[in-house]
Amino acid sequence: MKTLDVSQATAAAQAGGVLNAILRADGGQFFIELETRTAGTAVLVTSNNRRPRAFRNPIKALEVIRALGLQNGRFSLEAWRPDEAQADRQSRPDRAEAMKQTHSNAAAYEKWFREQVEESLNDPRPNVPHARVQREMADKKAALRKRLAGGDEAES
């Protein structure tokens, strides 16, 4: 059976090579098949490992069909067994561990940040008002401009 990933299916649909989409259920998952003009039926696959692209939610599958630019199709629910949806779900212990690490890092950063803010608030050194700092910088700029303007006249 022929396979197409999303980019290939989009190109084929835009070129008029796809007649219809078929939303087919198998267990607790849904798969998209495409009726093509020349190659018969093609299965929509993932780009990386070329396995059939499975959807747990038929609405997501319909959104992909619409994104391909297809307006017509059929569906087949004879092999649909919604009670198998949880059994088909893959366990991802690696992602769980990564999320735990992310949360741990975020908590450590928040603790550090709060300590920095508290330290800043408790700093005994005097705070200089912003307006005063701006005035001092304006005076320094003016003195520098005056010195540079005077230096240009000395060279002439």
C-alpha beads as a LAMMPS data file, in Angstrom:
LAMMPS data file: protein, C-alpha beads

156 atoms
155 bonds

1 atom types
1 bond types

-500.0 500.0 xlo xhi
-500.0 500.0 ylo yhi
-500.0 500.0 zlo zhi

Masses

1 110.0

Atoms # bond

1 1 1 0.000 0.000 0.000
2 1 1 1.240 3.477 -0.848
3 1 1 2.105 5.914 1.931
4 1 1 2.104 9.724 2.019
5 1 1 3.237 12.073 4.757
6 1 1 1.409 15.366 5.333
7 1 1 3.583 17.427 2.968
8 1 1 3.281 14.833 0.185
9 1 1 -0.482 14.520 0.756
10 1 1 -0.892 18.301 0.676
11 1 1 0.991 18.537 -2.619
12 1 1 -1.021 15.679 -4.105
13 1 1 -4.316 17.203 -2.962
14 1 1 -3.399 20.651 -4.336
15 1 1 -2.450 19.074 -7.661
16 1 1 -5.839 17.348 -7.832
17 1 1 -4.411 13.874 -7.344
18 1 1 -6.537 13.041 -4.291
19 1 1 -10.206 12.218 -4.799
20 1 1 -11.436 11.553 -1.245
21 1 1 -10.329 11.034 2.304
22 1 1 -11.346 8.002 4.326
23 1 1 -11.366 8.218 8.120
24 1 1 -10.923 4.641 9.309
25 1 1 -11.179 3.504 12.916
26 1 1 -9.094 0.666 14.302
27 1 1 -9.433 -0.113 17.992
28 1 1 -9.296 3.180 19.864
29 1 1 -7.457 5.042 17.099
30 1 1 -8.331 6.678 13.800
31 1 1 -6.289 6.634 10.598
32 1 1 -6.554 8.647 7.399
33 1 1 -6.508 6.973 4.009
34 1 1 -6.529 8.932 0.770
35 1 1 -8.073 7.767 -2.501
36 1 1 -5.687 8.911 -5.217
37 1 1 -6.312 9.171 -8.952
38 1 1 -3.428 6.929 -9.998
39 1 1 -2.008 4.955 -7.056
40 1 1 -5.211 3.700 -5.468
41 1 1 -5.450 4.121 -1.705
42 1 1 -2.591 5.698 0.248
43 1 1 -2.197 5.827 4.019
44 1 1 -1.193 9.041 5.778
45 1 1 2.038 8.354 7.692
46 1 1 4.352 10.213 10.048
47 1 1 7.288 12.001 8.445
48 1 1 9.987 10.492 10.650
49 1 1 9.369 6.766 10.844
50 1 1 6.760 6.375 8.093
51 1 1 4.298 4.540 10.360
52 1 1 0.578 5.174 9.873
53 1 1 -0.347 8.405 11.620
54 1 1 -2.751 7.544 14.447
55 1 1 -5.265 9.930 15.988
56 1 1 -7.021 9.296 19.290
57 1 1 -9.491 12.079 18.582
58 1 1 -11.409 11.877 15.277
59 1 1 -11.857 15.657 15.294
60 1 1 -8.078 16.104 15.056
61 1 1 -8.042 13.735 12.103
62 1 1 -10.813 15.736 10.429
63 1 1 -8.810 18.933 11.013
64 1 1 -5.833 17.360 9.215
65 1 1 -8.077 16.299 6.324
66 1 1 -9.378 19.829 6.024
67 1 1 -5.836 21.274 6.259
68 1 1 -4.895 19.053 3.320
69 1 1 -7.520 20.955 1.339
70 1 1 -9.940 18.054 1.035
71 1 1 -13.678 18.638 1.299
72 1 1 -15.084 15.160 0.626
73 1 1 -14.658 11.788 2.201
74 1 1 -16.055 8.771 3.971
75 1 1 -15.640 7.138 7.329
76 1 1 -15.532 3.559 8.532
77 1 1 -16.349 2.840 12.172
78 1 1 -16.814 -0.926 12.022
79 1 1 -13.465 -1.612 13.787
80 1 1 -13.882 1.200 16.327
81 1 1 -13.582 0.066 19.935
82 1 1 -13.487 3.168 22.156
83 1 1 -12.842 1.053 25.261
84 1 1 -9.393 0.235 23.824
85 1 1 -8.366 3.904 23.647
86 1 1 -6.516 3.791 26.992
87 1 1 -4.856 0.457 26.166
88 1 1 -3.460 1.906 22.913
89 1 1 -1.922 4.849 24.744
90 1 1 1.847 4.623 25.031
91 1 1 3.537 5.144 28.373
92 1 1 6.195 7.855 28.331
93 1 1 8.294 7.476 31.495
94 1 1 11.091 9.489 29.868
95 1 1 8.779 12.489 29.448
96 1 1 7.499 12.125 33.005
97 1 1 11.057 12.248 34.319
98 1 1 11.877 15.233 32.107
99 1 1 8.792 17.099 33.366
100 1 1 9.731 16.363 36.987
101 1 1 13.216 17.779 36.311
102 1 1 11.716 20.854 34.638
103 1 1 9.450 21.498 37.620
104 1 1 12.361 21.003 39.995
105 1 1 14.498 23.486 38.027
106 1 1 11.653 26.002 37.990
107 1 1 11.177 25.703 41.755
108 1 1 14.910 26.192 42.348
109 1 1 14.943 29.260 40.083
110 1 1 11.899 30.735 41.829
111 1 1 13.574 30.223 45.230
112 1 1 16.775 31.906 43.968
113 1 1 14.825 34.792 42.419
114 1 1 12.817 35.418 45.586
115 1 1 16.050 35.405 47.617
116 1 1 17.572 37.979 45.239
117 1 1 14.527 40.238 45.506
118 1 1 14.479 39.942 49.289
119 1 1 18.211 40.694 49.456
120 1 1 17.718 43.742 47.268
121 1 1 14.844 45.022 49.379
122 1 1 16.890 44.574 52.554
123 1 1 20.032 46.235 51.132
124 1 1 21.094 48.996 53.591
125 1 1 22.819 51.087 50.906
126 1 1 20.890 54.255 49.991
127 1 1 18.717 54.252 46.906
128 1 1 19.389 57.084 44.492
129 1 1 16.205 58.478 42.946
130 1 1 15.900 57.898 39.195
131 1 1 15.476 61.602 38.444
132 1 1 18.782 62.363 40.165
133 1 1 20.615 59.700 38.138
134 1 1 19.107 61.091 34.925
135 1 1 20.223 64.637 35.871
136 1 1 23.770 63.456 36.630
137 1 1 23.977 61.610 33.297
138 1 1 22.651 64.645 31.410
139 1 1 25.315 66.807 33.090
140 1 1 28.060 64.311 32.161
141 1 1 26.847 64.198 28.536
142 1 1 26.779 68.004 28.348
143 1 1 30.306 68.258 29.781
144 1 1 31.557 65.654 27.292
145 1 1 29.916 67.462 24.359
146 1 1 31.417 70.768 25.525
147 1 1 34.860 69.203 25.840
148 1 1 34.606 67.574 22.382
149 1 1 33.337 70.802 20.804
150 1 1 36.214 72.726 22.416
151 1 1 38.727 70.135 21.188
152 1 1 37.530 70.496 17.586
153 1 1 38.114 74.267 17.741
154 1 1 41.648 73.798 19.100
155 1 1 42.605 71.615 16.115
156 1 1 41.293 74.133 13.545

Bonds

1 1 1 2
2 1 2 3
3 1 3 4
4 1 4 5
5 1 5 6
6 1 6 7
7 1 7 8
8 1 8 9
9 1 9 10
10 1 10 11
11 1 11 12
12 1 12 13
13 1 13 14
14 1 14 15
15 1 15 16
16 1 16 17
17 1 17 18
18 1 18 19
19 1 19 20
20 1 20 21
21 1 21 22
22 1 22 23
23 1 23 24
24 1 24 25
25 1 25 26
26 1 26 27
27 1 27 28
28 1 28 29
29 1 29 30
30 1 30 31
31 1 31 32
32 1 32 33
33 1 33 34
34 1 34 35
35 1 35 36
36 1 36 37
37 1 37 38
38 1 38 39
39 1 39 40
40 1 40 41
41 1 41 42
42 1 42 43
43 1 43 44
44 1 44 45
45 1 45 46
46 1 46 47
47 1 47 48
48 1 48 49
49 1 49 50
50 1 50 51
51 1 51 52
52 1 52 53
53 1 53 54
54 1 54 55
55 1 55 56
56 1 56 57
57 1 57 58
58 1 58 59
59 1 59 60
60 1 60 61
61 1 61 62
62 1 62 63
63 1 63 64
64 1 64 65
65 1 65 66
66 1 66 67
67 1 67 68
68 1 68 69
69 1 69 70
70 1 70 71
71 1 71 72
72 1 72 73
73 1 73 74
74 1 74 75
75 1 75 76
76 1 76 77
77 1 77 78
78 1 78 79
79 1 79 80
80 1 80 81
81 1 81 82
82 1 82 83
83 1 83 84
84 1 84 85
85 1 85 86
86 1 86 87
87 1 87 88
88 1 88 89
89 1 89 90
90 1 90 91
91 1 91 92
92 1 92 93
93 1 93 94
94 1 94 95
95 1 95 96
96 1 96 97
97 1 97 98
98 1 98 99
99 1 99 100
100 1 100 101
101 1 101 102
102 1 102 103
103 1 103 104
104 1 104 105
105 1 105 106
106 1 106 107
107 1 107 108
108 1 108 109
109 1 109 110
110 1 110 111
111 1 111 112
112 1 112 113
113 1 113 114
114 1 114 115
115 1 115 116
116 1 116 117
117 1 117 118
118 1 118 119
119 1 119 120
120 1 120 121
121 1 121 122
122 1 122 123
123 1 123 124
124 1 124 125
125 1 125 126
126 1 126 127
127 1 127 128
128 1 128 129
129 1 129 130
130 1 130 131
131 1 131 132
132 1 132 133
133 1 133 134
134 1 134 135
135 1 135 136
136 1 136 137
137 1 137 138
138 1 138 139
139 1 139 140
140 1 140 141
141 1 141 142
142 1 142 143
143 1 143 144
144 1 144 145
145 1 145 146
146 1 146 147
147 1 147 148
148 1 148 149
149 1 149 150
150 1 150 151
151 1 151 152
152 1 152 153
153 1 153 154
154 1 154 155
155 1 155 156
